[in-house]
């Protein structure tokens, strides 16, 4: 993986290359990298664990992710690809005007860090099993590899490593692990005949739980920065649509495979108390060391691809939407203020000075790619720290998606389909949705469906009321928005 990272470094010559692979990925690379980024630790380790505890209906977490990718690709990806931006928050600013970028950037950065943390916790489990290392060194070694190859070439390195990881996890999960585990459990027919009906039913966990997964993960996949950043890499709108559809179908199959492996593990390694331990236990019990090594490599591939993509997404948003806008505002405002009370040539000169300083800000930051690497390394260290204290991959994933969906789904979707939406509605929706969700997660339970139900409702009410009582978005902003979409 580090070797592919070095290869990507030679392809990352500018900011577009580092952040969005030059916006020139074809269908095959696009499908592989999109599949790899969404199928991480929770989808692999967590998916098998859910199959162990809930049976076939344990597929719904990953199945909901696949549905999200399919809906995004068919409905919105071609439109998103035309915007030629770097972040979701920039889309909000283009559509609504200035004002939402800082808050949305903070939410999206937290989401990216949690997703990266989820996968870091998961691959640390594999490193512990392989090398008998304690948690600290498992996180440091695995995280060091991910940070290194991600930092070298950005999205180009991640795309190349993602594609290799996609091939490894396809062979390891579908062609090796699934058939071997099913055979060890007595075959698919035997498995379905001996397990109780609630284990073999596709809706055994109940419709309320299924609805919760769809609301969190399907809606979350529609708006995640890590997913949109992959859409930005597509060469054409057609690649974004059909390559994404292929990735979504692959995720649906991956969901069923993980659930079946978990069901088979019930017969092979019964009595495991911690669901996240099932994957490694069933590999150890049913395979020779050489085969087990390849399957564990497949699991690592799934986790590391998600960790690297989410880490790049978090660092991109942190830099583009939080830090640099704040620095630019601090530098430009004093000059603008100095123009007050002047007229004619003095005002024009002051305005020209403001523009000069704004342009010089980019020059003073030096190499754009170098700066992006610094942000990535810094947030990578934050991810490692979070991974050392986060107890569960599914818990981290739930927190990330709850915040994302409750805070940003309504404003983002509204920007794409609701012409009357305004920046006031966006701010009200983001703040009310996020605060409501956090309060419920703290006071009730992290896994409580009420967190996403009431969070989405509060966000929708805030967005609609705020939009309808405020002035419509200016015609100039709407004209610029329509021009972008018509390219």
Order of alpha helices (4+ residues) and beta strands (2+ residues): alpha-alpha-alpha-alpha-alpha-alpha-alpha-alpha-alpha-alpha-alpha-alpha-alpha-alpha-alpha-alpha-alpha-alpha-alpha-alpha-alpha-alpha-alpha-alpha-alpha-alpha-alpha
